[in-house]
Amino acid sequence: MVIARSVTHYEPTKESEISVFEEIKRVLKDDGIFLNETPYLSTPKEIELLYRIHNEFIGKPMNLKLKEDVIKIHQSVFSKVNLAVAQPSISLVVNNETFKKRYGVDEETLKKIFDLIKEYNPNDIPNIYVKENNFGWTVSYMVIICRK
């Protein structure tokens, strides 16, 4: 059994993520299982915005996807893919303070992120928000069971 918990989306490209999955498939026994807990977003604009935030302000782009694309990338490598759990109750909530602690950014960077988020139409980014001097987002997770 191979378990990945919130890591594969840190691969910089779809191709590198597929390479990781191919290596996991290679090392799995014939009856082995790969469990992957991975995030998904609701809209293309959410993906674009969070990519920009992580790439421009952290220097670590994230390879985030829509729910259906997460499933497709697993299906491109594994013969059997089942969605075990996919619901907003498994989520990560980020706000100014948690972002600052997690990435060690300063107040000026937080302000730039706040301003960037305000450039987007709130209807296009339903899980990303700005309120007063705070920003934040909620990212849902899914658990996928894969077999060779």
C-alpha positions as protocol buffer text, in pm:
chain_id: "A"
residue {
  index: 1
  type: MET
  ca { x: 0 y: 0 z: 0 }
}
residue {
  index: 2
  type: VAL
  ca { x: 113 y: 350 z: -82 }
}
residue {
  index: 3
  type: ILE
  ca { x: -49 y: 648 z: 87 }
}
residue {
  index: 4
  type: ALA
  ca { x: -8 y: 1010 z: -23 }
}
residue {
  index: 5
  type: ARG
  ca { x: -169 y: 1276 z: 192 }
}
residue {
  index: 6
  type: SER
  ca { x: -190 y: 1621 z: 41 }
}
residue {
  index: 7
  type: VAL
  ca { x: 138 y: 1604 z: -151 }
}
residue {
  index: 8
  type: THR
  ca { x: 89 y: 1522 z: -519 }
}
residue {
  index: 9
  type: HIS
  ca { x: -51 y: 1865 z: -606 }
}
residue {
  index: 10
  type: TYR
  ca { x: 290 y: 2012 z: -518 }
}
residue {
  index: 11
  type: GLU
  ca { x: 433 y: 1855 z: -831 }
}
residue {
  index: 12
  type: PRO
  ca { x: 488 y: 2156 z: -1060 }
}
residue {
  index: 13
  type: THR
  ca { x: 325 y: 2009 z: -1371 }
}
residue {
  index: 14
  type: LYS
  ca { x: 67 y: 1753 z: -1473 }
}
residue {
  index: 15
  type: GLU
  ca { x: 346 y: 1557 z: -1642 }
}
residue {
  index: 16
  type: SER
  ca { x: 557 y: 1538 z: -1325 }
}
residue {
  index: 17
  type: GLU
  ca { x: 251 y: 1432 z: -1125 }
}
residue {
  index: 18
  type: ILE
  ca { x: 185 y: 1156 z: -1379 }
}
residue {
  index: 19
  type: SER
  ca { x: 550 y: 1046 z: -1343 }
}
residue {
  index: 20
  type: VAL
  ca { x: 500 y: 1015 z: -967 }
}
residue {
  index: 21
  type: PHE
  ca { x: 185 y: 809 z: -1023 }
}
residue {
  index: 22
  type: GLU
  ca { x: 367 y: 587 z: -1272 }
}
residue {
  index: 23
  type: GLU
  ca { x: 642 y: 520 z: -1018 }
}
residue {
  index: 24
  type: ILE
  ca { x: 382 y: 440 z: -751 }
}
residue {
  index: 25
  type: LYS
  ca { x: 214 y: 200 z: -993 }
}
residue {
  index: 26
  type: ARG
  ca { x: 550 y: 40 z: -1069 }
}
residue {
  index: 27
  type: VAL
  ca { x: 627 y: -35 z: -703 }
}
residue {
  index: 28
  type: LEU
  ca { x: 277 y: -155 z: -613 }
}
residue {
  index: 29
  type: LYS
  ca { x: 224 y: -527 z: -586 }
}
residue {
  index: 30
  type: ASP
  ca { x: -37 y: -665 z: -827 }
}
residue {
  index: 31
  type: ASP
  ca { x: -303 y: -650 z: -556 }
}
residue {
  index: 32
  type: GLY
  ca { x: -162 y: -329 z: -404 }
}
residue {
  index: 33
  type: ILE
  ca { x: -357 y: -13 z: -332 }
}
residue {
  index: 34
  type: PHE
  ca { x: -265 y: 352 z: -368 }
}
residue {
  index: 35
  type: LEU
  ca { x: -463 y: 590 z: -147 }
}
residue {
  index: 36
  type: ASN
  ca { x: -432 y: 955 z: -241 }
}
residue {
  index: 37
  type: GLU
  ca { x: -583 y: 1237 z: -40 }
}
residue {
  index: 38
  type: THR
  ca { x: -565 y: 1541 z: -264 }
}
residue {
  index: 39
  type: PRO
  ca { x: -731 y: 1881 z: -291 }
}
residue {
  index: 40
  type: TYR
  ca { x: -966 y: 2002 z: -561 }
}
residue {
  index: 41
  type: LEU
  ca { x: -1114 y: 2339 z: -645 }
}
residue {
  index: 42
  type: SER
  ca { x: -1455 y: 2448 z: -772 }
}
residue {
  index: 43
  type: THR
  ca { x: -1375 y: 2681 z: -1061 }
}
residue {
  index: 44
  type: PRO
  ca { x: -1097 y: 2751 z: -1314 }
}
residue {
  index: 45
  type: LYS
  ca { x: -1060 y: 3103 z: -1169 }
}
residue {
  index: 46
  type: GLU
  ca { x: -992 y: 2957 z: -823 }
}
residue {
  index: 47
  type: ILE
  ca { x: -718 y: 2743 z: -976 }
}
residue {
  index: 48
  type: GLU
  ca { x: -572 y: 3044 z: -1157 }
}
residue {
  index: 49
  type: LEU
  ca { x: -578 y: 3266 z: -848 }
}
residue {
  index: 50
  type: LEU
  ca { x: -426 y: 3014 z: -605 }
}
residue {
  index: 51
  type: TYR
  ca { x: -161 y: 2927 z: -864 }
}
residue {
  index: 52
  type: ARG
  ca { x: -74 y: 3297 z: -893 }
}
residue {
  index: 53
  type: ILE
  ca { x: -62 y: 3342 z: -514 }
}
residue {
  index: 54
  type: HIS
  ca { x: 168 y: 3046 z: -462 }
}
residue {
  index: 55
  type: ASN
  ca { x: 385 y: 3113 z: -767 }
}
residue {
  index: 56
  type: GLU
  ca { x: 421 y: 3491 z: -734 }
}
residue {
  index: 57
  type: PHE
  ca { x: 440 y: 3527 z: -355 }
}
residue {
  index: 58
  type: ILE
  ca { x: 573 y: 3194 z: -229 }
}
residue {
  index: 59
  type: GLY
  ca { x: 777 y: 3077 z: -527 }
}
residue {
  index: 60
  type: LYS
  ca { x: 615 y: 2733 z: -515 }
}
residue {
  index: 61
  type: PRO
  ca { x: 349 y: 2685 z: -780 }
}
residue {
  index: 62
  type: MET
  ca { x: 73 y: 2438 z: -702 }
}
residue {
  index: 63
  type: ASN
  ca { x: -76 y: 2200 z: -954 }
}
residue {
  index: 64
  type: LEU
  ca { x: -438 y: 2233 z: -841 }
}
residue {
  index: 65
  type: LYS
  ca { x: -729 y: 2097 z: -1043 }
}
residue {
  index: 66
  type: LEU
  ca { x: -1103 y: 2069 z: -1069 }
}
residue {
  index: 67
  type: LYS
  ca { x: -1256 y: 1757 z: -914 }
}
residue {
  index: 68
  type: GLU
  ca { x: -1315 y: 1585 z: -1248 }
}
residue {
  index: 69
  type: ASP
  ca { x: -958 y: 1656 z: -1362 }
}
residue {
  index: 70
  type: VAL
  ca { x: -814 y: 1504 z: -1044 }
}
residue {
  index: 71
  type: ILE
  ca { x: -1001 y: 1183 z: -1121 }
}
residue {
  index: 72
  type: LYS
  ca { x: -896 y: 1188 z: -1489 }
}
residue {
  index: 73
  type: ILE
  ca { x: -525 y: 1217 z: -1409 }
}
residue {
  index: 74
  type: HIS
  ca { x: -548 y: 912 z: -1182 }
}
residue {
  index: 75
  type: GLN
  ca { x: -739 y: 722 z: -1452 }
}
residue {
  index: 76
  type: SER
  ca { x: -464 y: 803 z: -1702 }
}
residue {
  index: 77
  type: VAL
  ca { x: -224 y: 584 z: -1501 }
}
residue {
  index: 78
  type: PHE
  ca { x: -421 y: 334 z: -1293 }
}
residue {
  index: 79
  type: SER
  ca { x: -660 y: 68 z: -1426 }
}
residue {
  index: 80
  type: LYS
  ca { x: -905 y: 96 z: -1134 }
}
residue {
  index: 81
  type: VAL
  ca { x: -985 y: 431 z: -975 }
}
residue {
  index: 82
  type: ASN
  ca { x: -1255 y: 476 z: -714 }
}
residue {
  index: 83
  type: LEU
  ca { x: -1353 y: 792 z: -537 }
}
residue {
  index: 84
  type: ALA
  ca { x: -1376 y: 706 z: -167 }
}
residue {
  index: 85
  type: VAL
  ca { x: -1458 y: 1050 z: -27 }
}
residue {
  index: 86
  type: ALA
  ca { x: -1511 y: 1389 z: -187 }
}
residue {
  index: 87
  type: GLN
  ca { x: -1687 y: 1649 z: 17 }
}
residue {
  index: 88
  type: PRO
  ca { x: -1627 y: 1994 z: 159 }
}
residue {
  index: 89
  type: SER
  ca { x: -1621 y: 1853 z: 513 }
}
residue {
  index: 90
  type: ILE
  ca { x: -1263 y: 1742 z: 445 }
}
residue {
  index: 91
  type: SER
  ca { x: -1110 y: 2082 z: 391 }
}
residue {
  index: 92
  type: LEU
  ca { x: -827 y: 2320 z: 464 }
}
residue {
  index: 93
  type: VAL
  ca { x: -919 y: 2670 z: 576 }
}
residue {
  index: 94
  type: VAL
  ca { x: -655 y: 2936 z: 516 }
}
residue {
  index: 95
  type: ASN
  ca { x: -664 y: 3298 z: 631 }
}
residue {
  index: 96
  type: ASN
  ca { x: -413 y: 3582 z: 677 }
}
residue {
  index: 97
  type: GLU
  ca { x: -267 y: 3445 z: 999 }
}
residue {
  index: 98
  type: THR
  ca { x: -244 y: 3080 z: 896 }
}
residue {
  index: 99
  type: PHE
  ca { x: -94 y: 3184 z: 561 }
}
residue {
  index: 100
  type: LYS
  ca { x: 160 y: 3407 z: 735 }
}
residue {
  index: 101
  type: LYS
  ca { x: 265 y: 3128 z: 974 }
}
residue {
  index: 102
  type: ARG
  ca { x: 272 y: 2857 z: 707 }
}
residue {
  index: 103
  type: TYR
  ca { x: 480 y: 3050 z: 454 }
}
residue {
  index: 104
  type: GLY
  ca { x: 661 y: 3313 z: 662 }
}
residue {
  index: 105
  type: VAL
  ca { x: 539 y: 3609 z: 458 }
}
residue {
  index: 106
  type: ASP
  ca { x: 537 y: 3968 z: 580 }
}
residue {
  index: 107
  type: GLU
  ca { x: 251 y: 4218 z: 606 }
}
residue {
  index: 108
  type: GLU
  ca { x: 338 y: 4378 z: 272 }
}
residue {
  index: 109
  type: THR
  ca { x: 303 y: 4042 z: 96 }
}
residue {
  index: 110
  type: LEU
  ca { x: -29 y: 3978 z: 271 }
}
residue {
  index: 111
  type: LYS
  ca { x: -152 y: 4315 z: 142 }
}
residue {
  index: 112
  type: LYS
  ca { x: -47 y: 4227 z: -215 }
}
residue {
  index: 113
  type: ILE
  ca { x: -232 y: 3895 z: -192 }
}
residue {
  index: 114
  type: PHE
  ca { x: -537 y: 4075 z: -53 }
}
residue {
  index: 115
  type: ASP
  ca { x: -527 y: 4321 z: -344 }
}
residue {
  index: 116
  type: LEU
  ca { x: -484 y: 4040 z: -598 }
}
residue {
  index: 117
  type: ILE
  ca { x: -788 y: 3854 z: -465 }
}
residue {
  index: 118
  type: LYS
  ca { x: -995 y: 4174 z: -489 }
}
residue {
  index: 119
  type: GLU
  ca { x: -922 y: 4186 z: -864 }
}
residue {
  index: 120
  type: TYR
  ca { x: -1139 y: 3877 z: -916 }
}
residue {
  index: 121
  type: ASN
  ca { x: -1516 y: 3859 z: -938 }
}
residue {
  index: 122
  type: PRO
  ca { x: -1636 y: 3690 z: -616 }
}
residue {
  index: 123
  type: ASN
  ca { x: -1879 y: 3477 z: -820 }
}
residue {
  index: 124
  type: ASP
  ca { x: -1581 y: 3324 z: -1004 }
}
residue {
  index: 125
  type: ILE
  ca { x: -1401 y: 3232 z: -681 }
}
residue {
  index: 126
  type: PRO
  ca { x: -1674 y: 3112 z: -442 }
}
residue {
  index: 127
  type: ASN
  ca { x: -1431 y: 2953 z: -192 }
}
residue {
  index: 128
  type: ILE
  ca { x: -1186 y: 3245 z: -181 }
}
residue {
  index: 129
  type: TYR
  ca { x: -1281 y: 3563 z: 1 }
}
residue {
  index: 130
  type: VAL
  ca { x: -1177 y: 3904 z: 127 }
}
residue {
  index: 131
  type: LYS
  ca { x: -1344 y: 4057 z: 432 }
}
residue {
  index: 132
  type: GLU
  ca { x: -1229 y: 4383 z: 581 }
}
residue {
  index: 133
  type: ASN
  ca { x: -850 y: 4337 z: 609 }
}
residue {
  index: 134
  type: ASN
  ca { x: -858 y: 3958 z: 594 }
}
residue {
  index: 135
  type: PHE
  ca { x: -846 y: 3709 z: 310 }
}
residue {
  index: 136
  type: GLY
  ca { x: -891 y: 3337 z: 306 }
}
residue {
  index: 137
  type: TRP
  ca { x: -1006 y: 3028 z: 125 }
}
residue {
  index: 138
  type: THR
  ca { x: -1137 y: 2681 z: 179 }
}
residue {
  index: 139
  type: VAL
  ca { x: -1002 y: 2393 z: -25 }
}
residue {
  index: 140
  type: SER
  ca { x: -1192 y: 2064 z: -32 }
}
residue {
  index: 141
  type: TYR
  ca { x: -1017 y: 1727 z: -41 }
}
residue {
  index: 142
  type: MET
  ca { x: -1096 y: 1389 z: -186 }
}
residue {
  index: 143
  type: VAL
  ca { x: -962 y: 1044 z: -118 }
}
residue {
  index: 144
  type: ILE
  ca { x: -900 y: 830 z: -424 }
}
residue {
  index: 145
  type: ILE
  ca { x: -835 y: 455 z: -418 }
}
residue {
  index: 146
  type: CYS
  ca { x: -626 y: 329 z: -708 }
}
residue {
  index: 147
  type: ARG
  ca { x: -523 y: -20 z: -813 }
}
residue {
  index: 148
  type: LYS
  ca { x: -264 y: -120 z: -1068 }
}
